[in-house]
């Protein structure tokens, strides 16, 4: 498991995060508000389908139901900019929990040498 509390650059917090409908529905409200539903994005671009294809879109977008919003700096809105740590660490999306990258391990090695 990655110990994000030891991270020095929070690079994973710049990744595009997509979650399923089931996960979206189970998020705590403070986390859920940082996501935008892909159905809403689609209907914003194609309003002629509003009320016509919504049930079909629910099926199409069930696995990539919502996308996490980003701040102007490209980081996740849930990242505390002062500490560069996740402000909802215990309640973060599963994609964040599962994230593994050997670059993180190399960065931690460098940090330990400093």
Buried (B, 14 or more C-beta within 10 A) or exposed (E): EBEBEEBEEBBBBBBEBBBBBEBBEBBEEEBBEBBEBBBEEBBEEEEEBBEEBEEEBEEBBEEEBBBBEBBEEEBBBBBEEEEBBBBBEEBBBEBBEEBEEEEBEEBBEEEEEE
